Amino acid sequence: MGLKTILAGAAASVAALSAGSAFAAGHDGITVGYFLEWPMPFEYAKQMGTYDEALGMTVNWVSFDTGTAMSAAMASGDVQLSVSQGVPPFVVATSAGQDLQALDVAVSYSDNDNCVVAEALEIDKDSAGELAGKKVAVPLGTAAHYGFLKQMSHFGVDLASLNIVDMAPPDGAAAIAQGSVDMFCGWGGSLRRAKEFGNVLLTGAEKEELGILVFDLTSGPASWVAENSDTVAKFLAVTAEANAMWADEANHAEMLPVIAKDAGMSEEDTAATLATFVFPTVEDQLSAKWLGGGAQEFMSGVADVFVEAGSIDSALPSYADNVNTGPLATANGM
């Protein structure tokens, strides 16, 4: 499936949300995209009204199923910032010319984005070649899609031999549960449900060894960020404070119920998911491993894989201009 199809589908899913009160961004507020069933410390601050207080305006929140839909909403001006957009959808959009910037590293989660093979097939990493001819549910243009491509390349499985179906993770999880697909790729609550019906081929640690990093960004349109850098810095500062609060286990009892409610999950599932997440400190994010160079190199690698797979037409010469550490550096001093 080509990029145009991916983006058209994303645009349609955004249109389906309607341009109603969810997108009530104006002079008195901003609209921020996020994922349900993707519990993060920022949701505590969201529920507590900390963002509104720090920014001096109303922050309207709207949930999405995929990072590609987030890109489309930011392109249309309906959404000003997206929390936890995957690097691959960010790369798909920027490679196509969308002027987005990565503003922070929202979360690193190699164990919480993966592919699951249906139990009945009894296929594991030693017999992955048997996947040829199988039907796979993959949300195209996402972190799960990138991980899927890299895993298939590692196992020597020809993509042309697979029946790849573009499905958002909740739909893919339902499909593997019903037996209508042989493999599921996705994240979060959907991945947890899919694992009840199958097994992963590689663990998070095994994927990292292959260079399959899995992390999300807070992103926004470059022009909007340039005009509202102070607002962005305040937003990132609140997020960093919430992450620092969560880093102290003494705060878990207070924060967990609030985060679980906001994520639309049970406290047990929320705790299990958060245990697989790493929230780098601002200092770490600004270091060479992440936004100081590592993220930009990784974006180029993702783009190259997508070009090779025919998912995007071409890669940018560099993704350096698509990372803006200015607001995060300012937030660090707040």
C-alpha positions in Angstrom: 0.0 0.0 0.0 1.4 3.4 -1.0 1.9 6.4 1.2 -1.1 8.2 -0.5 -3.4 5.4 0.6 -2.0 5.4 4.1 -2.5 9.2 4.5 -5.9 9.1 2.8 -7.0 6.5 5.3 -5.6 8.6 8.1 -7.4 11.7 6.9 -10.7 9.8 6.6 -10.3 8.5 10.2 -9.7 12.1 11.4 -12.7 13.4 9.4 -14.8 10.7 11.1 -14.0 12.3 14.5 -15.9 15.4 13.2 -14.8 18.9 13.6 -16.8 19.2 16.8 -16.0 20.3 20.3 -13.0 17.9 20.5 -11.2 20.3 18.1 -12.2 23.5 19.9 -8.7 24.9 19.6 -8.6 28.6 19.2 -7.0 31.7 20.8 -8.2 30.4 24.2 -6.7 26.9 24.0 -4.9 24.2 22.2 -5.8 20.7 21.1 -3.5 17.8 21.9 -3.7 14.2 20.5 -3.0 11.1 22.6 -3.8 7.4 22.7 -6.3 5.5 24.9 -5.0 2.3 26.5 -1.5 3.8 26.4 -1.0 4.8 30.1 1.6 7.5 30.8 2.4 9.8 33.7 1.3 12.9 31.7 -2.3 11.6 32.1 -2.1 12.3 35.9 -1.2 16.0 35.1 -4.0 16.0 32.4 -6.6 14.8 34.9 -5.3 17.2 37.6 -5.7 20.2 35.3 -1.9 20.9 35.6 -1.5 21.6 31.9 -4.3 24.2 31.8 -2.8 25.9 34.9 0.8 26.0 33.6 -0.2 27.1 30.1 -2.9 29.6 31.3 -5.3 28.2 28.7 -7.6 25.2 28.1 -5.9 22.1 26.7 -8.5 20.1 24.8 -7.5 16.4 24.4 -8.6 14.1 21.6 -7.7 10.4 21.3 -6.5 8.6 18.2 -6.0 5.0 17.1 -2.8 5.5 15.2 0.1 7.9 14.8 -0.7 8.3 11.1 -4.1 9.8 12.1 -2.3 12.2 14.4 -0.2 13.4 11.5 -3.3 14.1 9.4 -4.9 16.0 12.3 -1.8 18.1 12.7 -1.6 18.7 8.9 -5.2 20.0 8.9 -4.6 22.3 11.9 -7.1 20.5 14.1 -4.4 19.4 16.5 -1.4 21.4 17.7 0.6 18.8 19.6 0.6 15.0 19.7 1.9 13.1 22.7 3.5 9.7 22.1 3.4 9.7 18.3 5.5 6.8 17.0 8.7 7.5 15.2 7.6 5.6 12.0 4.4 7.6 11.4 6.4 10.8 12.1 8.9 9.7 9.5 6.2 8.8 7.0 4.7 12.3 7.3 7.9 14.3 7.3 9.3 12.2 4.3 6.1 13.2 2.4 6.9 16.9 3.1 4.8 17.5 6.2 6.7 20.1 8.4 6.6 18.3 11.7 9.1 18.6 14.5 10.0 16.1 17.3 10.0 18.0 20.6 10.7 15.3 23.2 11.1 11.5 23.7 7.7 10.6 25.2 8.5 7.0 26.0 10.7 4.0 25.1 8.9 0.6 25.0 10.6 -2.2 23.1 8.5 -4.8 25.0 5.2 -3.0 24.3 5.1 -3.0 20.5 5.4 -6.4 18.8 4.0 -9.0 16.5 2.1 -12.1 17.8 1.7 -15.4 15.8 -1.5 -17.4 16.2 -1.0 -20.2 18.8 -2.4 -22.9 16.4 0.5 -22.3 14.0 3.1 -23.2 16.6 5.7 -20.9 14.8 8.5 -19.4 16.8 11.8 -17.6 16.0 13.3 -21.0 14.9 10.5 -21.7 12.4 9.6 -18.1 11.3 10.1 -19.2 7.6 6.8 -21.0 7.9 5.0 -17.6 7.9 5.1 -17.5 4.1 1.6 -17.4 2.7 0.1 -16.2 6.0 -2.2 -13.3 6.7 -0.9 -10.5 8.8 -2.7 -7.6 10.4 -0.4 -4.5 10.5 -1.2 -0.8 11.1 0.7 0.6 8.1 3.1 3.5 8.6 3.4 2.9 12.4 6.1 1.7 14.8 4.5 -1.7 14.6 4.8 -1.7 10.8 8.5 -0.8 11.1 9.1 -3.5 13.7 7.3 -6.0 11.5 9.4 -5.1 8.4 12.7 -5.4 10.4 11.6 -8.7 11.9 10.6 -10.2 8.6 13.9 -9.0 7.1 15.8 -10.6 10.0 14.0 -13.9 9.5 14.4 -13.8 5.7 10.6 -13.9 5.1 9.7 -12.5 1.7 7.0 -9.7 2.2 5.5 -10.6 -1.2 4.7 -14.1 0.2 2.5 -12.5 2.9 -1.0 -11.2 2.8 -0.6 -7.9 4.7 -3.8 -6.2 5.8 -3.8 -2.6 7.1 -5.6 -2.8 10.5 -5.5 -0.5 13.5 -4.4 -2.6 16.6 -7.8 -3.0 18.2 -9.2 -4.4 14.9 -6.1 -6.6 14.5 -6.4 -8.0 18.0 -10.1 -8.9 17.4 -9.1 -10.5 14.1 -6.4 -12.8 15.6 -8.9 -13.7 18.4 -11.4 -14.7 15.8 -8.8 -16.6 13.8 -9.2 -14.5 10.7 -5.5 -13.5 10.6 -2.4 -15.6 11.4 -0.3 -12.8 12.8 -1.0 -9.5 14.6 1.3 -6.5 14.9 0.5 -3.7 17.3 0.9 -2.2 20.8 -0.7 -1.5 24.2 -3.9 -3.1 25.3 -4.4 -4.6 21.8 -1.0 -6.4 22.0 -1.9 -7.7 25.5 -5.2 -9.1 24.1 -3.5 -10.6 21.1 -0.9 -12.4 23.3 -3.8 -14.4 24.8 -4.1 -16.1 21.4 -0.5 -16.5 20.3 3.2 -15.8 21.0 5.8 -13.2 20.1 8.7 -14.1 17.8 11.3 -11.9 19.5 11.4 -10.2 23.0 12.0 -6.5 23.4 15.6 -7.1 24.3 16.2 -9.3 21.2 14.6 -6.7 19.0 16.9 -3.9 20.5 19.9 -6.1 19.6 18.8 -6.0 16.0 18.5 -2.2 16.2 14.7 -2.2 16.5 14.4 0.7 18.9 10.8 1.5 19.8 10.1 5.0 21.1 7.5 7.8 20.7 7.8 11.5 20.4 5.8 14.6 21.4 5.5 16.3 18.0 4.0 19.4 16.5 3.8 21.4 13.3 7.1 23.4 12.9 5.4 26.7 12.1 3.0 26.5 15.1 5.9 25.5 17.4 8.0 28.5 16.2 5.1 30.9 17.0 4.3 29.3 20.3 7.6 28.1 21.7 6.9 29.3 25.2 3.6 27.4 25.3 5.4 24.3 24.0 8.2 24.6 26.7 5.6 24.9 29.4 3.7 21.9 28.1 6.9 19.8 28.0 7.9 21.0 31.5 4.6 19.7 32.9 5.1 16.3 31.1 8.7 16.1 32.5 7.4 16.9 36.1 4.8 14.1 35.8 7.5 11.6 34.6 9.8 12.6 37.5 6.9 12.1 39.9 6.2 8.7 38.5 9.9 7.8 38.7 9.5 7.8 42.5 7.5 4.7 43.4 6.2 6.4 46.5 3.8 8.3 44.2 2.5 5.2 42.4 -0.5 4.6 44.7 -1.7 8.2 44.2 -1.0 8.4 40.5 -2.0 4.9 39.2 -5.8 5.1 39.7 -5.9 8.5 38.0 -3.8 7.3 35.0 -5.8 4.1 34.7 -9.1 6.1 34.6 -7.8 8.4 31.9 -6.4 5.5 29.8 -9.6 3.6 30.0 -8.0 0.6 31.7 -8.0 -1.4 34.9 -5.4 -0.5 37.5 -3.9 -4.0 37.1 -3.4 -3.6 33.3 -2.2 -0.1 33.7 0.5 -1.1 36.2 1.5 -4.1 33.9 1.8 -1.8 30.9 3.7 1.0 32.7 6.2 -1.6 34.0 7.3 -2.1 30.3 7.7 1.7 29.7 10.8 3.8 30.2 10.5 7.6 30.5 13.9 9.2 29.8 14.7 12.2 31.9 15.1 15.6 30.1 18.9 15.3 30.5 18.8 11.9 28.8 16.5 13.1 26.1 18.9 15.9 25.2 21.9 13.5 25.2 23.5 11.9 22.1 21.5 8.7 22.5 18.3 10.5 21.9 17.6 14.0 20.5 21.3 14.9 20.4 21.8 12.7 17.3 20.6 9.2 17.9 16.9 9.9 17.1 17.8 11.6 13.9 20.0 8.7 12.8 17.2 6.2 13.7 14.7 8.3 11.7 16.9 7.9 8.6 17.1 4.2 9.2 13.3 3.9 9.5 12.9 5.9 6.3 15.3 3.7 4.4 13.4 0.5 5.5 10.1 2.1 4.4 11.5 3.2 1.0 12.8 -0.4 0.5 9.4 -1.8 1.4 7.7 0.6 -1.0 5.7 2.3 1.8 7.1 5.7 1.0 8.5 7.2 -2.2 11.7 8.6 -0.8 13.6 9.5 2.4 14.8 13.0 3.3 18.6 13.5 3.1 18.5 14.2 6.8 15.9 14.4 9.6 18.0 16.9 11.7 15.6 19.8 10.9 12.7 17.7 12.1 14.0 17.6 15.7 13.7 20.8 17.7 15.3 20.6 21.2 14.8 24.4 21.9 11.5 24.1 23.9 12.8 21.1 25.8 16.0 22.9 26.8 13.9 25.8 27.9 11.6 23.5 29.9 14.7 22.1 31.6 15.4 25.5 33.1 11.8 26.1 34.3 
